[in-house]
Amino acid sequence: MLLYSLHAVFGVLVLTGASLGLGMWLCRNLPSTFSRLDRVALGFFGGFGVISCTLFLVGQISFTRRIVLVVLWAAIIANIKELVHFGLSISVRRTLKDAPKLPLLLITIILSMTAVTGLSEVTGDWNNDAVAYHLLGPKVWLRNGMIRPVADNCHTAFPQTAETMFAALSAVGGPRAPKFSSFVTLGMLLLISASLAIRAGLDNNEVWWVAAIVATMPAVYTGSNGCFIDGIYAAFVLAAIRVGADAVVNRDWAIFGLFCGLAMATKYTGLIAIPIITLLVAWMRSRGGFDDRKQSVSTLSAIICVTLAVAAPYYLRNWILLGCPIYPPPPGFAHICTPKYLSRDVIAQFHAYILHRGAGLGRGLAAFILLPYNLTYHTSNFHGAGGIGLAPLGLGPIGLVAARNNVYTRTLGFIGLLLVIAWFVTQQESRFLIPVYVLSAIVSVVGWQHVKALKNSSAVLLAMSLVAFSVAYGSYMIGRGWPDDALAVFSPTYAELSRKANIPLLPSFEYLNGRPEVKKVLILDRSVPPVYLDKDYIKPVGQWGELTLRGISSPLGALGMARELGVTHVLDVNSDVAPFQIINPTSALSLVLDERNQRIYKIN
């Protein structure tokens, strides 16, 4: 366990150094109005994204541990002066000395426990997105030496900025590094939240409370921890907003375009969010006096060129290899492209699943009006994992009214509103709204600031109670999951018990991974999560019904050509999806493992 932990720490240190070094170089020429905090937050995610895009492009040709190390160390060595200067300029003692004690304590506990529990193993079945595809792609890429969508899991064709970095972390820091890195990316998301809060006019004390409210939002925490990528996506979106607020020359707008492209290269939802943000940032700048029409064409060109340069490779790769730039194709796309591996029936079933999962509490006007209440009190309907607390609902409206004459804060409100509308009519999954939750935390503290200015003791006490209930509730919901993960880190006995309880088909994976004669495995059941398998495998029918072998429409159809495919062993299971496939094994198969609901056959 200690070696796993040290390996993970090393990997995250290398990634953080490379991201900060390259990011400082990217952001050093931003306008002088950007503070050191702005540059650290924007620099980390800018460097993170550029490194990921570089690895993704290189990985289309070759993706190995050596290549990852070369790219990361090159980013560190080439920017060593920036890193040294950054290290010398940090005054942690002064920063912490000026911080209010309670929010500082909350943030410290949350980030520290995220780091500690992040050293535990990622476990779960195919209902855990990290197990199902966020970590599956990186594992297969490193094994095969090339970044390619995994044929049996269409979700591995999603935009892959975060997953590429998970692969890099695994290559440098081992299997625990991707989850361990969550405390760094979450901490940087809090810095971006603070940067936006300062730009909105909040003072040092209030900015810390914004960070504390965001850190204790369970929906934010869930989407930023355990190899979920929604926090990283939100950071790119919020970084674009922050840069766009004060961009002056085309170089600044190019960085704005960089973050726009990174958002689109991380989640498909960026295709909807980025046009909204771009239009509203442009509106804000025009209202603020930025109306030099002579520069408008070149500015727009800079934004579009950089955005497309960053995001287009992910979509072009899908178009070339899978027949559709957005894969799986959304409604309507299947009629204008020919998606590989996915039949019409599978696409229809996928659309039905997304529609059902994203229905929330309805799509009518009444449901939209009640949305703030329902997101606060009925989070399970939005897969929210605990919600966002009381502060946005109780203080957010006050903040919007109080800041109605502030162009910047008003624009944040409009951005949040339009993002909510887009979310409401597409897929209502709570963690997809993390950018809005951060904006709501800022506006709620603006409301708190306004209440305090009224100097009404009852109103101030009520506002303080709302904030206290929010952070207390969120801390409780987040902390409930820590004891099990912490025990799994410090107790090898408990870790083994946790593996047995939470990893499906563990005896089969231990057998296949531990036997040198196992070369390639044929998996007959689509519900088996192959992320736990260290050997090459074939899954004829994928998780969503993908057909990965031409002319083969059933798992048993692949069994007859097992030798031709190079298969040495067959994994057959009795699951909720289907019973055992092999009923009367022929002499070509030898049963080598027979456990509860799982059997392994050797090809003779």
N, C-alpha and C positions, 0 to 999 in steps of 0.2 A: 504493500500500500504506500509506503514512504517513497519508493522509487517511482510509482505512478504519479504521486503528488509532485515530486521534484521535477519530473519530466514535464508535467503540465505547467508548472510555474515557469520553467525555462521557456517553453513554447509561447506562453502569453507575454512574457517579457520581450522576447524577440519581436513578436507581432506588434506590440505596443510601441517599441522603439522604432520599428520601421515605419509604422503609421504616423507617429508624431514627427519623425524626422522629415519624411516626405511632405507631410501636411504643413509643417512650419514653413517649408520652402514655398508651398503653394500659396499660403496666406500672408506671407510677410509683406506683400505689396498691396494689401487691402488698404482702404482709406485710413487715415490716422484716427478717425473716430472709433475704429474697432479697438476694443481693449485687449489686454493680455488674455483675459478669460475667453473672450470671443475667439481669439486666434487659437487657443488650445482646443476648445470644443470643435470649432470648424476644421482646424488642422487635423485633428485625429481622424474624424470621419472622412475628410477629404483624402488623406493619405491611405486610410483603410480601403476606400472605394477604388482609388487609382491602382493600388497594388492588386486588389481583387480582379479588376478588369484586365490588368496585364497578365496575371496568371491564367485567367480564363482564355485569353487569346492565345497565349503560348500553349495552354493545355489542349487546344484543338489539334496540335501537332504532337506534343509529348508532355506528359504530366507525371513527374517523378519527385521523390524526396529531394534529390540533388537540385532539380530545377527550382523547387520552392525555396530551398536554402539560398541559392544564388540570388534570387529576386529579393528576398527579405534582407539578406546581409548587404546586398548592393544598395538598397534603400537606406540602410543604417549608415554604411561607410560614406556614401555620397553626400549625406546630410549630417555628418558627425558634428560639424561646427554649429549647425542649427540646434542639435540636441544638447550640446554642451552649453551653449548660450541659454537655451531654455531652462536647463537644470540649474544654472547659476542664478537665473532671474527669479526663480520661484522662492517665495517667502511663505512656507507653509505655516510657520509659527505665527506670523502676523495675520495671515488669513483666518486661521482658527481662533486667534485671540479676539478678532473683531466679530466673530460669528455669534449669534444668539445660541445659548447652550442647548435648549430643548430640541430645536430642529437639527442642530449639529449632531446631537446624541442619536436621534432617530435615524438620520442618514448613515451615520457611522455603523450603527448596529445592522441596518439592512444590507449595506454593502459588504460588511465583514462576514455576516452569515451567508450571504450569497456566494462569497468566495469560498468559505469553508464547505458549505453543502455542494458547491459546484465541483468539488473533488470526488463526489460519489459517482457511481456508474449510472448512465442513462439506461433505464429499464422500462418495460411496458410492452403492450401488444400493438397491433396495427391501428388502434384508435389514438395512439400517441403520434402526433405528426413528426416529432424528432426521430422516432423509431421507424415510422412508415416511409419517410422520404428525405427529411432534412439531413440525416446522417448516412442514409443508404447511398445516395449519389456520391458523396466524398469517399466513402469506403471503396466503392466499385471503381471510381476513377483512379485512385492510388493503386489498386490491385491491377487494373488493366493498363495503367500508364497513359491514359488519355481521358479528357473530359468529354463524355458523351451521355445523352439521356439514357437512363436504364430502361430497356425496352418493356419490361414487365411493370413499370411504375411510371405512368404518364406525368405524375407530379414532379419527377426529377427533371422535367423539361421546363419547369417554371424559371423565370429569371433568377440567376444564381450568384448574385454578388455575395450574399451571406454564406451560402453553401460552399463557394469556392474558398472562402477564408476558413470555414470549418475544415475543409480538406487540408489547407496549409497548416492549420493548427495541429491537426492529427499527424501530419508528416513531421512536424518539428517537435511537438509536445506530447504525442501519444494520444490514446483514445479519450482521456479525461479532459484534455485541453479545450475542446470546443465548449463544453458546459462550464468549465472553470472561467472561461473568458467573459461570461455573462456579467460578472461584477464590474469589469472594465467598461464594456459597452453601455451598461446601465448607468454607471457613474458619469460617462461622457454625455449620455442623454440628459441627465440632470444638469450638467453644465450648459448644454444648449438651452434647456428650459430656463436656467438662470440668465443666460445671455438675452433671451427674448424678454424676460421680465424686466431686466435693467433697461432695455430699449423702450419698454412700455412706461418707464418713469418710476418704477418702484425703487425704494431705498434698500440698503444692504440687509437690514433686518427682514424686510418683506420678501426680498429675493430668496433668502434662506427658507422662509416658510413656503414659497412656491415650490422649491425643490423638495421639501419635506412632504408636501401634499401629493406631489407627483410620485415620489418614491413609495408612499404608502397607499397608492391606488392599486388594489389587487389586479384589476384588468391590465394596468400598465406593467406591473411586475410579472404577471403570467406571460405576457407577450414579449418580455425582455429576458426571460430566464429559461434555463433548460433546453437550449438550442432552438428556441422559437425566434423567429426573425422579425416579428412585428415592431419591436423596439428599435432595431437597426433601421428598418424602413422609415419609421416615424422620425428618427434622427435626421435622415437625409431630407425629408420633407420640411422639417423645421429649420434645418440649416439653409435650405433654399429661401425660405421666408426671411430669415435673418440677414442673409447676404443681399437679397433683393431690396430690403428696406433702405440700405445706405449705399448701394452700388453707384459709382459715379462714371467711370470710364469703361470702355469695352472689356478691359482686362477683368474688372469686377463682375461684369455681366457674364463673362465666360465662366467664372467660378460659380455664379448663379446657375448657369446652364449645366455645369458639372454636377451639381447636387440634384438638379432636375433629372438629368440622365441617370444618376445613380439610383434615385427613387424608382424610376421606370425599369431599371435593371435589377431591382430587388423583389418587387411584387407587381403583378398585373394591375393592382389598384392604382399604381402610379400613373397609368395611362389616363385615368380619370382625374386624379388629384392635380397633376402638374399643369394641365391647361387652366384649371380653376385658379391655382396659385399665381400663375404667370399673369393672367388677366387682372387679378385683383392687386397684385404688386404694381403692375403698370398703372392701374387706376390710382393707387395710393400715391405713387410718385408724381402723377399729373396733378393731384390735389395738393401735393406738397410743393409745387412750383417747378417740378422737373418736366419742362415742356419744350425742350429744344428739339423741334421737329426735324432739324437737319441731321440729328444723330439717331433718330428713331429707326431708320432702315438698317444702319450698321449695327445698332444695338440688338435689334431683333435677329439679324443675321448671326451675330455672335452667339446669342442664346440658342437658336435653332441648330446651328452647326455643331456646337459642343454637346448639346443634349443628344442629338442623333449619333454623334461619334461615340458617345459613351453607351447609349442604350441599344443602338441598332444591331451590333454583333449578336446579341442574345436572341433577337427575333429573326435575324437572317439565318443564324445557325439552325433554328427550328424549321424555318421555311425550307431550307436546303435538305436537311436530314429527315424531317418528319412531315413535310408537305404542307405545313401551316405555321405561320409566324406565332400565333397564340395557340398553344397546345396544352391541354385539350381545347378544341375550338369552342368559342362561345356560340350561343344561338345565332344562326344565320351564316356563320363562317364555314360550316361543314358543306354548304352548298357552293362555295366559291373556291374551296381548296380540297385536297385529298389527303386527310390525315392518315399517316401510317400507323399500323397496329390497332387502330380503333374502328370498329364497325359502326354503322348507323345506330344499331340498337344500343351499343355500349355508350355512344355519345348521348343518346336520348336518356338513358338511365342516369348518366352523370349529371345532365342538366336537371333531371327531376330531383336528384339528391341535393344539388346545390340550391334549387328553388325551395325545397322543403326545409333544409338546414338554415337558410337565410331568411325565412319568413318572419322571424321575430314574433311580434304581436299584431301583425297585419300591416297593410300598406295604405290604408285609407287616411283621410284627413284627420279623423279623430285619433288614430294611432300615432300620427305624426305629432299632433298637439300634445299628446300624453307622453311623448318619447322621453323628455327630461326626467319625468317622474318614474317611468318604467325602467330607464337605464340605472336609476338610483336604487329602486326597490325591487325590481324583478329581473335581476341580472341573469338568472339561469335561463331565461328565454332567449338571451343573446349570447350564450356560451361565454358569460362574462367572468366566471371564476372569482366572484366576490364584489364586482362593481367598482364604483369610483368615489364613494363617500358622499357626505351631505354638503360639503362646502360649495361645489359648483351649482347645485340646485338652490341652496339657500342664499348664497352671496353673489353668484354670477350675474343674475339680472340687475342687481344693484350696481355692480361694476360696469355693466354695459351702459346703463343710464348715466352713471357718474362720468364716464369717459366719452360721452357722445360727441364732444367737441374735439377729442383727440383723434387725429386722422389715423395714427398708427394703431391704437387700441381698437378703434372702430373697424379698421380693416381686418384685424385679427378676428373680430367677431363675425364679419362677413365671410371670411375664409372658413371659419368653423361652421357657420350655417350651411354654406354650399357643400362642404365636405360631408356634412351630416345628411343633406338631401340626396347627394350621390350615393352614399352608403345605404340610405333608407330604401331607395328604389332598386338597389342591386343585391348585395348580400349583407344581411344584418348580423354580423359577428362582432362582438364587443371589442375584441383586441384590434380589429381593423381601424378603430377610431382613436387609437393612441395619440395621433397628432392633435385631434380635437380635445382630448382629455387634458393634454398639456396646456393648450390655449385656454381651456375652461378653468384650470388652476390659476393661471395668470389673471384672468378676468375676475375670478372670485377673490383673490387677494387685493385687486384694485377696489372691489366692493368693500372688503374689510377695511382698507385704508380710508375709504369715504365714510364709513360708519364711525371709525375712530375720530375723524375730523369733526363729527357732529357733537362730540363731547357729551353724549347722552349715556349715562352709566348703564342703564338697562339695555340699550341697543348694543353697546360695546360688549357687555357680558354675554348677550345672546350670540353675537358674532363670534366671540372667542369660544363659546360652547360648541358652535357648529364646526369650527376648525378642529377643536379638541376631539369631538366625536368622530370626525372624518379620519384623523390620523390614528386614533386609538382603534377604531374599527378596522381600518386597513392593516395596521400593524398586527392585530390579532389574526386576521384572515391569512395574511402572508406567513406569519410565524408558525401557523399550525402544521405546515409541511416540513419545518426545519428539523425537528427531533429525529425523525426516521433517517433523513439523509445524513445528519451529523453522526448518528450512531453507525451508519454504514461506512463513514470515513474513518472513524477511530476504533471500531471493533470489527476485526476480520470475521469473527463468528456471526455477528449480526449482518455483515455484508453478504455472507454466504447464504444466510437465511432469506435475506431480501432478494437475492438472485433467484433462489428456488421459488419464491412466492410470486415474483414479478416478471420473470423471463419465461415466456411460453416455450414449451418443447425443449427445455434446458438439457435433459439427458441426450437428446438427439444432436443438439449443437455441440455439446462437449465431446460426443463420440466422433462426429465428423471433423471437428477442428483438431482433435488430438491424434488422429490416425494418418500417418504419412501416405498410406495407400489410397486415401481419398483424394482424387484429383478434380473431378467435376461432379456436381450433385444435380439430379433431376428432382425438382420440387413439384409435387402433384397437386397441392392445395394452395389456392390463391391467397388464403389468409395467413400463411406462414410468413413472418417478418425476416427476410434474409439478411438484415443488417447484423444479425448475430452470427452469421456464417462467414468464416474466414477463407473459405475455398470458393473457387469458381462454381457457378451454378447456372441452371436453365430453368425458367418458370414458363411453361407453355401458355398458361392463362394467367395474366397478371392480376394485380390487386383490384383493378377496376374493370377487369374483363378484357384487357389487352391480349391480342393474339400475336405472340412473338415469333412463331415459326410458320413460315409460308406453307399453306396447305394443311395445317394442323389446327383443328378447332376444339380439341378436348385434351385434357392432360394425358389420358391413356393413349391418345394418338401418337404422342411423342415417345412412348415407351418402346414401340416397335423399332424406332430408329435410334435407340440409346447408344449403341456401339458407334454408329455413324457420327453421332454428336460428341463422341469422346466421353460419355458419361460412365463413371465407375460405380456410383451409388445412387439409390433412389430413396427419397424421403416421402413416406405416405402417412397421412394423419387422419384422424377422425375428429372433425371440427364442427362448429355451428354452420359452416358454409356447405360442407359435403362430408359424407362418410368415407371410410377407407375406399380407395379406388381399386386396389389390387385385392381381389377376392380369392382367386385360385392361382397362386404364383406358379409359373412354369419352371422348368429345370434351369432356365437361363438366369433365374434369380435365387439368391441364397439369403435367407433372413439372418441378419447379424445383430439386430437390436429389436427387442419387442417390449416396449414400455406402455404405460397407460396412454391410450389414444395416439400412439406414435410408433411407427415401424420403419426400420431402415433395411433395405435390400442391397446386396452386392451383385453387380453384373458379372456373371461367370464368363 
